[in-house]
Amino acid sequence: MANIPVDATAFSAFDVQELSAESFDAGLAEAGDQLAVVFFWGLDCFNCEIAKKAMLAQPDAIRALGLRWFHSNVYEHRELGRRFMLHGVPTWFFFHRGKRLGRATGWHGLAQFEAAVAAAREKIRSADAAGGAQADGANTGKSSVD
């Protein structure tokens, strides 16, 4: 599939690093404390192209999200599609310190994507607050974030 041309303009514009099944976990580890997002896409996926064009139309807003971007073609890396039980693309998974926080399926516009990013950041804040309270000896009764 490497011979099929792909419009990678959005990947270049936002410094989106490609991940394979072999490089996936190590790639996420490179994100460190940053909120990471993996854009799962596929060849000849009309909605994937719409998402990339929408991102390019609003580059400042996309950069303002402060994400560490990754991407993977699930048609080429089918094991990742199985690992994350993907039933369609485009799909974005959010990670922090390698832990999956949630996902956004389909491109429904910038506002909904921003809401998904905000929800992921809230999970990080909640986990940090619960961890800080636990470190202080307080028992909050809360379970860890999935």
Contacts in CASP RR format, 6 or more apart in sequence:
PFRMAT RR
TARGET T0000
AUTHOR 0000-0000-0000
METHOD contacts of the structure
MODEL  1
MANIPVDATAFSAFDVQELSAESFDAGLAEAGDQLAVVFFWGLDCFNCEI
AKKAMLAQPDAIRALGLRWFHSNVYEHRELGRRFMLHGVPTWFFFHRGKR
LGRATGWHGLAQFEAAVAAAREKIRSADAAGGAQADGANTGKSSVD
1 43 0 8 1.000
1 73 0 8 1.000
1 75 0 8 1.000
1 76 0 8 1.000
2 76 0 8 1.000
4 43 0 8 1.000
6 43 0 8 1.000
6 73 0 8 1.000
7 49 0 8 1.000
7 52 0 8 1.000
9 52 0 8 1.000
9 56 0 8 1.000
10 16 0 8 1.000
10 52 0 8 1.000
10 53 0 8 1.000
10 55 0 8 1.000
10 56 0 8 1.000
11 18 0 8 1.000
11 52 0 8 1.000
11 71 0 8 1.000
13 55 0 8 1.000
13 56 0 8 1.000
13 59 0 8 1.000
14 55 0 8 1.000
14 59 0 8 1.000
14 62 0 8 1.000
14 63 0 8 1.000
14 69 0 8 1.000
15 69 0 8 1.000
16 39 0 8 1.000
16 69 0 8 1.000
16 70 0 8 1.000
16 71 0 8 1.000
17 27 0 8 1.000
17 30 0 8 1.000
17 69 0 8 1.000
17 70 0 8 1.000
17 71 0 8 1.000
18 70 0 8 1.000
18 71 0 8 1.000
18 72 0 8 1.000
19 27 0 8 1.000
19 28 0 8 1.000
19 38 0 8 1.000
19 70 0 8 1.000
19 71 0 8 1.000
19 72 0 8 1.000
19 77 0 8 1.000
19 80 0 8 1.000
20 72 0 8 1.000
20 76 0 8 1.000
20 77 0 8 1.000
20 80 0 8 1.000
21 77 0 8 1.000
21 79 0 8 1.000
21 80 0 8 1.000
21 83 0 8 1.000
24 72 0 8 1.000
24 80 0 8 1.000
25 98 0 8 1.000
27 70 0 8 1.000
28 36 0 8 1.000
28 38 0 8 1.000
28 70 0 8 1.000
28 95 0 8 1.000
28 98 0 8 1.000
29 98 0 8 1.000
30 68 0 8 1.000
31 68 0 8 1.000
31 70 0 8 1.000
31 95 0 8 1.000
31 98 0 8 1.000
32 68 0 8 1.000
32 97 0 8 1.000
33 96 0 8 1.000
33 97 0 8 1.000
34 66 0 8 1.000
34 67 0 8 1.000
34 68 0 8 1.000
35 66 0 8 1.000
35 67 0 8 1.000
35 68 0 8 1.000
35 94 0 8 1.000
35 95 0 8 1.000
35 96 0 8 1.000
35 101 0 8 1.000
35 117 0 8 1.000
35 120 0 8 1.000
35 121 0 8 1.000
35 124 0 8 1.000
36 67 0 8 1.000
36 68 0 8 1.000
36 69 0 8 1.000
36 70 0 8 1.000
36 94 0 8 1.000
36 95 0 8 1.000
36 96 0 8 1.000
36 98 0 8 1.000
37 67 0 8 1.000
37 68 0 8 1.000
37 69 0 8 1.000
37 70 0 8 1.000
37 92 0 8 1.000
37 93 0 8 1.000
37 94 0 8 1.000
37 95 0 8 1.000
37 117 0 8 1.000
38 70 0 8 1.000
38 71 0 8 1.000
38 72 0 8 1.000
38 92 0 8 1.000
38 93 0 8 1.000
38 95 0 8 1.000
39 51 0 8 1.000
39 69 0 8 1.000
39 70 0 8 1.000
39 71 0 8 1.000
39 72 0 8 1.000
39 90 0 8 1.000
39 92 0 8 1.000
40 71 0 8 1.000
40 72 0 8 1.000
40 74 0 8 1.000
40 80 0 8 1.000
40 81 0 8 1.000
40 84 0 8 1.000
40 86 0 8 1.000
40 89 0 8 1.000
40 90 0 8 1.000
40 91 0 8 1.000
40 92 0 8 1.000
40 93 0 8 1.000
41 48 0 8 1.000
41 51 0 8 1.000
41 52 0 8 1.000
41 71 0 8 1.000
41 72 0 8 1.000
41 73 0 8 1.000
41 74 0 8 1.000
41 89 0 8 1.000
41 90 0 8 1.000
42 48 0 8 1.000
42 73 0 8 1.000
42 74 0 8 1.000
42 75 0 8 1.000
42 89 0 8 1.000
42 90 0 8 1.000
43 73 0 8 1.000
43 75 0 8 1.000
43 76 0 8 1.000
45 89 0 8 1.000
45 90 0 8 1.000
47 89 0 8 1.000
47 90 0 8 1.000
47 106 0 8 1.000
47 107 0 8 1.000
48 89 0 8 1.000
48 90 0 8 1.000
50 107 0 8 1.000
51 90 0 8 1.000
51 106 0 8 1.000
51 107 0 8 1.000
54 107 0 8 1.000
54 109 0 8 1.000
54 110 0 8 1.000
55 62 0 8 1.000
58 110 0 8 1.000
61 110 0 8 1.000
61 114 0 8 1.000
62 110 0 8 1.000
65 113 0 8 1.000
65 114 0 8 1.000
65 117 0 8 1.000
67 117 0 8 1.000
72 80 0 8 1.000
74 80 0 8 1.000
74 81 0 8 1.000
74 86 0 8 1.000
74 89 0 8 1.000
80 86 0 8 1.000
84 91 0 8 1.000
84 93 0 8 1.000
88 105 0 8 1.000
89 106 0 8 1.000
90 105 0 8 1.000
90 106 0 8 1.000
90 107 0 8 1.000
91 103 0 8 1.000
91 104 0 8 1.000
91 105 0 8 1.000
91 106 0 8 1.000
92 103 0 8 1.000
92 104 0 8 1.000
92 105 0 8 1.000
92 113 0 8 1.000
92 116 0 8 1.000
93 100 0 8 1.000
93 102 0 8 1.000
93 103 0 8 1.000
94 100 0 8 1.000
94 101 0 8 1.000
94 102 0 8 1.000
94 103 0 8 1.000
94 104 0 8 1.000
94 116 0 8 1.000
94 117 0 8 1.000
94 120 0 8 1.000
95 101 0 8 1.000
96 120 0 8 1.000
96 123 0 8 1.000
96 124 0 8 1.000
99 145 0 8 1.000
100 146 0 8 1.000
101 119 0 8 1.000
101 120 0 8 1.000
101 123 0 8 1.000
101 124 0 8 1.000
101 145 0 8 1.000
102 116 0 8 1.000
102 119 0 8 1.000
102 120 0 8 1.000
102 123 0 8 1.000
103 116 0 8 1.000
104 112 0 8 1.000
104 113 0 8 1.000
104 116 0 8 1.000
107 113 0 8 1.000
123 145 0 8 1.000
124 145 0 8 1.000
126 142 0 8 1.000
126 145 0 8 1.000
127 144 0 8 1.000
127 145 0 8 1.000
130 140 0 8 1.000
130 142 0 8 1.000
130 144 0 8 1.000
130 145 0 8 1.000
133 140 0 8 1.000
134 140 0 8 1.000
END
